Amino acid sequence: MTQSSSTAPSGAEQNIMKSESKKGKRVRRFTADLSAVGEPALWGFGGALAIGIIMIAGFLFIITWNGITTFWPKPIAVLTLNNGSKIAGEPTRGGPYRVQENVLATLTEEQRSLIAQNDGFANRTLYKTANFELYGDDFKWVSDFEVSAVEYPKDFHLFERQQWGTFVGMIDHLMIKGSRVEFDYRQMQSEQAAARQRFNEIRRIDRKDIGAVNYRLNQERLAIRKANLKFGEDSDRARAVRAKAEARIAALEQEFAGLQAKVNEARANDRQYRVVLKEVGGRTVDLELSQIVRFYSANNLSFLQSLGVYFSRWKEFLTTEPREANTQGGVLPAIFGTVAMTLLMVVIVAPFGVITALYLREYAKQGRLVSIVRISVNNLAGVPSIVYGVFGLGFFAYTLGGTIDSLFFPENLPNPTFGTGGILWASLTLALLTVPVVIVATEEALSAVPRSMREGSLACGASKWQTIRYVVLPKALPGIMTGMILAMARGAGEVAPLMLVGVVKLAPALPIDGFFPFIHLERSFMHLGFHIFDVGFQSRNSEAGKPMVFVTTLLLLALIVAMNATAIYVRNRLKRKYAGSQF
């Protein structure tokens, strides 16, 4: 039997494609089931990825845009209302809203007709009127139908004050050494700059010099109490310590009196330089020039002047402490607390996580017990963070810290030293929270090192520890760094456990000073994540805190990205160094 020169199509091919000839052309019809074709799944996966990227990009855009525009100076609008009253403020946002029936009853027929044409909606704008001590509020909604005229006068200024927040109004006159002086812009700038220098000098003396004297006074009193507890109040040694300490206390009290007199004299001189401000309704506010942090003519700024205000606000934000219930000023203590706590957490979690993973992977006999330990470690990663906070407060602060206080700081009791929340306990709590991530990542990195490399090292006469130290760990370091990056990212953004173990609303003094041991890990601290929560949900005015929420969120994201980028750079260098690695 002769074989055909062409092979007949198989049954599967006939099911996939049928061919027929029409007018000399071949037309192919595909009859395959969609479940056998990969294109629909490919489109689905690609669409899901695109949606995820769009959501992340949109979130980052909202945070970035609102954050970078927060400090840009805005104009001041003066509104004349239909009833003849005036309102001055910065327009912040606006939009349509449904007008209530009781409001419609007070409007004219023409206004009601316009609102009816818009299906009962009207537009309104939120103005930052400031002047909280006069108005009792910082913001006011104004509907478009309430306004008869809008002006932007050049003599209206915005004043950022040390207390009471922002003031919007005009400068009536100056008081220089008790004499009234008519307003001159250049003189006002010069006098305000000099007043701020006086303010900073007074604060320096009050916090640094007087603070140092108070610290030494407290140390001398604690030395007396410590001697009384150790030797007994009536003992000769306690009397000797008490006599020396009382002599030093007398000298320190004289030094304190001299510094306090210097501060009082500076404050009395500062009160002679004042400014009288007038709001749009004619009411005035009299305050020291030193209380004005910044002022500018909002409707008379050039582009370069606006840039100057913008960058000066950023400088203040990054280098000073908060003021006005954290809604103004800077976040330097929160930046320091966030970075210090995260780095300390990494220093603590790295050895514990790596050593645990090394034992489980390289030394422990694999069996049911090790499997249970691994399952437990994986489950720990899913425990709510607030549970770690409760454990940290109970074990680290109250148990461990209370023991340290009773052993080494009995003279401070009942005031706790380590027996309360602090940056050390916060770091240990977050290290406990993130150690499962490091253990899992390290185990995966160790398991990826080829077994042949271990056997080659052992065959050359190296011990097991030498093999781990010089062969396994260097190859696994990039993977270990990946675990550290994940732990750092999670730890830096946690807030719930910190609320229990050390973070506070306001701690302007950094835990670093000139007194031994110089770095005070027992002190409470500020954190950017808690700062966002406090400003957004705990401030007296959520609208006033909203700009600070966006800019602080942007800063927190930037810090996390910077720390992670540094760790990624180190990891990539390790990858290049060990090019043969499996990572």
Secondary structure, DSSP 4 states (H G I P E B T S, - for coil): -PPPSSPPPPHHHHHHEEEEEETTEEEEEE---GGG-SHHHHHHHHHHHHHHHHHHHHHHHHHHHHHHHTTS----EEEEETTS-EEEEEEEEEEEEEPPHHHHTTS-HHHHHHHHHTTTEEEEEEEE---HHHHS-SEEEEEGGGEEEEE--TT-EEEEESSS-EEEEEEEEEEETTEEEE--HHHHHHHHHHHHHHHHHHHHIIIIIHHHHHHHHHHHHHHHHHHHHHH-TTSHHHHHHHHHHHHHHHHHHHHHHHHHHHHHHHHHHHTTEEEEEE-TTS-EEEEEGGGEEEEEETTS--HHHHHHHHHHHHHHHHHS-EETTTTEE--HHHHHHHHHHHHHHHHHHHHHHHHHHHIIIIISPPSHHHHHHHHHHHHHTTS-HHHHHHHIIIIIIIIIIHHHHHHH-GGGTTS-SSSS--HHHHHHHHHHHHHHHHHHHHHHHHHTS-HHHHHHHHHTT--HHHHIIIIIHHHHHHHHHHHHHHHHHHHHH--TTHHHHTB-S---S-SB-SSTTSB-TTS-B--HHHHHHHHHHTSS-HHHHHHHHHHHHHHHHHHHHHHHHHHHHHHHHHHHHTTT---
